[in-house]
Amino acid sequence: MTGLVSYAGYDIIDVERLGHAYPPAQEQAVWYQHLFQHERGRECLDLHRRELCRILWAQWSPGWAFDDATFERTAASFDNPDFVDVVIHSYRFGFGLAEGDPAFAGLEGRLRDKPPINVPAITLDGTQDPLKPGGTAGHSKMFKARHEHRIVECGHNLPWEAPQKFADAVLTVKGWGV
């Protein structure tokens, strides 16, 4: 069985595109990504990982009233000794400022060519997601098999904010008999 449920559409990192400016409203929403390009950002994440991540959760999902217990269940993962290195490397790689794993160079080359998605898919956008202003309906041309695009009243953390809508998308793709 093969299918895809994707939050934020066709979301393959476009390193070349990230090297150029976005409109100011979107640049403002991704301030932390720029911070992480510097050692100051690594230090901030290392010293203040819970506070920083809590700010990001609130920013990304402005309508989600998560409680301390919910946050702390996830925040325990921030204590992983590799957390800071993995986060910083991921953001630096996305901006073309860190090397990828040579073992995946072939796959990265294929992704750089922006291949179409050839399996049935449902893409989801949150109406309050500041990281994808205007949504991703325009990505539909990248989906070559059966495809539906759905809008959900939520922020960036759709599986937590609207779990029934997310599960429904998964069950729909499964029901397509792929």
C-alpha positions in Angstrom: 0.0 0.0 0.0 1.5 3.4 -1.0 0.0 6.8 -0.5 0.8 10.1 1.1 -0.7 12.6 3.5 1.3 15.7 3.5 1.0 18.7 5.7 2.3 21.8 3.8 2.0 20.4 0.3 5.1 19.5 -1.7 7.6 20.2 1.0 11.0 19.2 -0.4 13.6 21.7 0.8 14.6 24.0 -2.1 18.1 25.0 -1.1 18.5 27.3 -4.1 15.2 29.1 -3.3 16.1 29.5 0.4 19.1 31.6 -0.7 16.7 34.4 -1.8 14.4 36.7 0.1 10.8 36.0 0.8 8.1 38.7 1.4 8.7 40.4 4.8 5.7 38.7 6.5 7.2 35.3 5.8 10.7 36.3 6.7 9.4 37.5 10.1 7.7 34.1 10.6 10.9 32.2 10.1 13.2 34.4 12.2 14.5 31.4 14.2 15.8 29.8 10.9 18.1 32.7 10.4 19.2 32.7 14.0 20.2 29.0 13.7 22.6 29.9 10.9 25.0 31.4 13.5 26.8 30.1 16.6 24.7 32.5 18.6 21.6 30.5 17.5 23.2 27.2 18.5 24.0 28.7 21.9 20.5 30.0 22.3 19.0 26.6 21.5 21.4 24.8 23.7 20.9 27.1 26.7 17.2 27.8 26.3 15.8 24.9 24.3 12.5 24.6 26.2 11.8 28.4 26.3 12.7 28.8 22.6 10.6 25.8 21.5 7.6 26.9 23.5 7.8 30.3 21.8 7.9 28.6 18.4 5.0 26.3 19.3 2.9 29.3 20.3 4.0 31.3 17.2 3.3 28.4 14.8 -0.1 27.5 16.2 -1.6 30.7 17.6 -5.0 29.1 18.2 -3.8 26.0 20.0 -4.2 26.2 23.7 -1.7 23.4 24.6 -1.1 22.8 28.3 2.1 22.4 30.2 1.7 18.6 30.4 1.4 18.4 26.6 4.4 20.5 26.0 6.5 18.7 28.6 5.7 15.3 27.0 7.5 16.5 23.9 10.0 18.7 25.6 11.6 15.6 27.2 13.0 14.8 23.7 14.9 18.1 23.8 17.1 16.6 26.4 18.5 14.1 23.9 22.3 14.9 23.7 22.0 15.1 19.9 19.0 17.4 19.8 20.9 20.7 19.3 23.3 19.3 16.8 20.6 17.7 14.7 18.3 20.8 14.7 21.1 23.2 13.9 22.5 20.9 11.1 19.1 20.5 9.6 18.5 24.2 9.3 22.0 24.9 8.1 21.7 22.1 5.5 18.4 23.6 4.3 20.1 26.9 3.6 23.1 25.2 1.9 25.5 26.1 4.7 26.2 22.5 5.9 27.1 19.4 4.0 24.7 16.5 3.9 25.6 12.9 4.5 27.6 11.6 1.5 25.6 8.4 1.7 22.5 10.3 0.6 24.1 12.5 -2.1 22.4 10.6 -4.9 19.0 10.9 -3.2 19.6 14.6 -2.6 20.4 15.1 -6.2 17.1 13.5 -7.3 15.2 15.7 -4.8 17.0 18.8 -6.1 15.3 18.1 -9.5 11.9 18.4 -7.8 10.4 15.1 -8.8 6.6 14.8 -9.0 4.8 12.8 -6.4 3.4 9.7 -8.2 1.3 8.2 -5.4 -2.2 9.2 -4.4 -2.0 12.0 -1.9 -4.0 14.4 0.3 -2.3 17.7 1.2 -3.4 19.7 4.1 -3.0 23.4 5.0 -3.7 25.1 8.3 -5.6 28.4 8.1 -3.5 29.8 10.9 -0.1 28.4 9.9 2.3 31.4 9.7 5.0 29.3 8.0 2.9 28.7 4.9 1.1 32.0 4.4 -1.6 31.7 1.7 -1.3 27.9 1.8 0.1 25.4 -0.6 -2.8 24.8 -3.1 -0.4 25.9 -5.8 1.7 22.8 -5.2 -1.1 20.6 -6.8 0.8 20.5 -10.1 3.5 18.4 -8.3 1.0 15.6 -7.6 0.5 13.3 -10.6 -1.8 10.6 -9.1 -5.1 11.1 -7.4 -4.8 14.2 -5.2 -7.0 16.2 -2.8 -6.1 19.5 -1.1 -7.8 20.2 2.2 -7.9 23.3 4.4 -8.1 22.8 8.1 -8.8 25.4 10.8 -5.5 25.1 12.8 -1.9 26.3 12.9 1.3 24.5 12.0 0.8 21.4 14.2 -2.1 19.8 12.5 -1.9 16.3 13.9 -2.1 17.7 17.4 -4.5 20.5 16.8 -6.9 18.7 14.5 -6.2 15.0 15.0 -9.5 13.8 13.6 -9.0 15.8 10.4 -5.5 14.3 10.0 -6.7 10.8 10.7 -9.5 11.3 8.3 -7.0 12.2 5.6 -5.0 9.1 6.3 -8.1 6.9 6.2 -9.3 8.5 3.0 -6.0 7.7 1.2 -6.1 4.2 2.6 -9.7 3.9 1.4 -8.6 4.8 -2.1 -7.2 1.3 -2.2 -3.6 2.1 -2.9 
